[in-house]
Structures are given as C-alpha cells and as structure tokens.
C-alpha cells in the first residue's frame, strides 16, 4: 500500500532501499505485487518530500509518477509481476461507505477523468512486460452522506451522484440494472476496451461490488471483453461473515462457492482473491482464527482449484508501518503488515 495515500508513493522508501525491498518480496515467495495508486496521485503528481525517500537518496527530487516508475522497474528486475490497482480516487486510506470514493467518479473526478487516467497508465507501461494487469476499481461500494463511522475525515456529500438515494440516504451501483451511469458492467466494458486498444496484452481485473463480495448477475452477464483479457477480483475478511462458530469449513466453502467460487468451479471466468488478511494477533482472536482456518481450507484443499495448487491470492498488506490517511497514524505498526517496521524481514 502507500501509493493511494497522502504521501503519494508506495510505502517503505523512507525505511529501506528500493532494491532491497523488491528482493525481499521475491525472497519471501511472492510472485506478484498489487501496486496501488489514487487518481489524485496521478493528476497532482507532486514532487515527493525528501523525508518520504530517506533510504533512497537517488529518488530525491522526483515526482510521484517518476517514483512509481522506479518501483515498477525494481519489482520487474526481481522477476516480480505487477497488477496496477486504482485503490482510491482521492488520496486517502481505504475504505468506508462515507469516504465518497465508492464509485469510479466523485465530485472531484469524472468518469472521463478515471478512464483517461487508465488509458494514460496503459500507454506508459505498455512496454513493461512485468505489468500484466490493471485493477480498474478497488472495492466499489455504497456512497453515503456524512463522515466515516468514527467521525473522522472529510464530510461526504453524495449529491454528485445525481440519483435517487436509498432509504438510508446512500447510493450504490449495480452490475446491469438501475440508472445507466451507475451500471458497473457498462463502465468496466468501456474502460476495458479503451485500455486494450493501447495495450491488448493486459488483464482487465474487475473487483466485485460491495467491497469485492457481490457477484450477483456477473456470471449470467459477463463483461463484453475478450475472455483471455479479463478476470474478477474477490476479497475475503473475517468481518464479512456472521455466525462463523456455527459453521464448519465445508459450510464456509459452500458459502464462498455460491458467491464467487462457482465462477472458477464451472470455468465461467477466472477469479483472483486479491485481498485477504488479518492482524498479527490473529491467533489470540477466536473469531479471526476460526475464519482463517475456514479460509485456508477453501484456498487449498476445499476450494475449486484444489487439484491445481489452490486459489491465486494476494495478501493485504505488505507494509510494516501505517503510512498516512484518515484513521491512520504515520509510523505506527501496521498490524496487518507482512513486513517488520524496518522493512528488513517478515513481521514477528
């Protein structure tokens, strides 16, 4: 994480040399990095503060996109693949119903801004073979009037959506119903086609609605994109499930199958489990440890790809420290982080 937050660059560059970080990722056994950014990062493209690059003096004076380029190159040099991910529109920590970033547009950035940004990015990395795909929109979700649950962050005025709100004052997209400008299928098709005109080799990755969990209608109406060029993204966390203790792993597997596993099991479309994670103290939390045992079972022997090594998945997140953003404290330990706070090895 990091590129989508207030410092505008991938995390860790103030703690360890970029080359060392890339080597460490590969040494830990990962083969791909989901590299996040915000539209604000791409449009503002500010000169990055020296303090954010303290361990990488060769990057001082560069703008955000130039640093992003260097990160992609360093990952490529270590044999790592890159999935570029539009995590937020406004630079901030993700996600909340009240952050005004649940759709592919908001009061600051239009649909055309979003699409044009993706076309620009696709062209910029067209000759970088490590960049194998683009995550069009992370965790599309409801947009609700007000502030985040704890009262933090900017006030979200969702009148920009120009649609009749739900009874609770929120608005949300659907896959292929509702107002045309809120139909997710239409917009990912349009953006996907524009991106593939620039780079026909990319994977167009489409995160499911409702924080990567709602695949309703997707299987019945696949996006009109080349079948070899798109996949879906699912997210999986303990708080997505109620009554965990009442389930055994097989029941949990049935639930995930009904949601998105069936797309894999029936060979309808590929699905990347692009986020799952838990705090370092998970073993002491009976709910999270129960969830993890269920999720691990589904990822491996109990899921739709058990016969071929299990599901493709990405862990959230790499950073050993909180970076910046609403509800975050820069420099505090990131309890979900794979790495330690020095970025020199795995967290313990």
Helices and strands as residue ranges (DSSP letters): H 18-27, E 32-38, H 39-44, G 50-53, G 57-59, H 64-77, E 81-88, H 111-124, E 131-135, E 143-144, G 158-161, E 170-171, G 180-182, H 184-198, E 203-207, H 209-212, G 227-229, E 230-236, G 238-240, G 244-246, H 249-256, I 257-261, H 262-265, E 271-276, G 282-284, H 286-299, G 306-308, E 313-315
